[in-house]
Amino acid sequence: MKKLSIVLFTFFIYTFAVAQENNDTTNILWKEGYMDIHHINTGRGVCTFFILPDGTTMMVDAGDMDDTYYAGPDSRSWPLTVTPAYPDKSKNSGEWIVDYMKQVYPQVKQIDFALITHFHSDHMGVIQQDSKTALQGGYKLTGITQVGDLVPIKKLIDRGAPNYNFPLDLNKYYTEENSIFLNYQKFITENKKKDLKAEGLDVGKSDQLVLVKNKKKYPDFRITGVKSSGTIWTGVGNQTQEYIVADSIVKKGKFNENPLSLAIKLSYGKFDYFTGVDNTGLQGYGLPKWFDTETPMAKAVGKVEVTTLDHHGNRDGTNENFLSYLQPQVVVEQTWCSDHPGQEVMHRLLSDHIYKGEKNIFATNIQEVTKHTLGYWFTKGYKSMFGHVIVRVLPGGNSFYVLIAETVNGKIQIKKSFGPYNSN
């Protein structure tokens, strides 16, 4: 009887240790079967790094900004301010992103999939006077071109490839001096010589962004293309609709990039995640119907566990339909400006009249001036307002955590843990 008790006690300790290991919220490193989604805080735009269950890697955007973006009263957007570079200015955002990737996934040799959702600097980079030039190809190193110069990208997906002619010829439209778009094209041209593949997102399909290391082991994992430029998935099979046509969005030779952004839905077992990046959803006020891309996207996607806030939480997004269809438990806001988020967005997020249930809101970097302006009623709605926001999905996708990390003396350290949350 004594031996049996010892055996049972030993088994209990072992089982408890395994359970603790399988629910580890203190180790920054990815483990097989987990899915880690890193919303990286650079203070200078958007970058999300995914380590999928089999170790496949994916990145959504890699932006960069500079302090002069809103500088001076002559600027159209003055006195808005760009968030300070994080962790500091000793490296540009692309370099910090690569440093981050290598800390959380030291075995990374390439980025299997990189998505550039649309052609704005906070999502792809900015050319500054001191931007370095690549040794080959003549492109400037910033944002995604800096990342791709340091870690090879296998497949690059954006809203314009292969022709870059929607809603206008983009190679002619983006011809200003130091054009980040033309710099991006130089990067693509040079890296195609090194086996880079560049293509558009296949909307309505789940066979483009796939696990490349051990797909058979995870049959309940998939990524669906929800939107690209004016094309949106209907949610029925592979069916799509042409929601925005070129003639409707181009006015006096100009157009708005944001409602043309890519969007994807990622599913792992019961866990679902959506990101619509800078898609817009404002209705009324004389705006055309196509400005609300959120409603048709959200209708197709349905309920999710986690979503990012469209357009950084700006007041032209996160409409009632978006929240009503998605009903997220966790919301991640990727911020870089003093007007992120809009007050009315927080009203909708915290409202029980749109949907009931737990609402856990996390932001990468909300400025102090924003907190002072919007006040306590606003700030109390957040679980965290600063740090790298990591969604850690446990093997199988039945539950997940949210981890908040900071970069301290160059090292990424987990500071807070929230959860577990159950996937529905």
ZIRA-V110681 format. One record per helix or strand of 3 or more residues. SS is the DSSP state (A for helix, B for strand). FROM is the first residue (numbers start at 1). LEN is the number of residues. If there is no record, write none. Layout:
# ZIRA-V110681
ss & from & len
SS & FROM & LEN
SS & FROM & LEN
This chain:
# ZIRA-V110681
ss & from & len
A & 2 & 21
B & 35 & 5
B & 48 & 4
B & 57 & 4
A & 93 & 12
B & 111 & 6
A & 121 & 4
A & 144 & 7
B & 153 & 6
A & 170 & 4
A & 180 & 15
B & 197 & 4
A & 215 & 4
B & 221 & 8
B & 231 & 3
B & 240 & 3
A & 246 & 4
A & 258 & 3
B & 263 & 6
B & 271 & 5
A & 289 & 3
A & 294 & 8
B & 306 & 3
A & 310 & 4
A & 320 & 7
B & 330 & 4
A & 343 & 8
B & 360 & 4
A & 368 & 7
A & 376 & 4
B & 382 & 3
B & 388 & 6
B & 399 & 10
B & 411 & 12
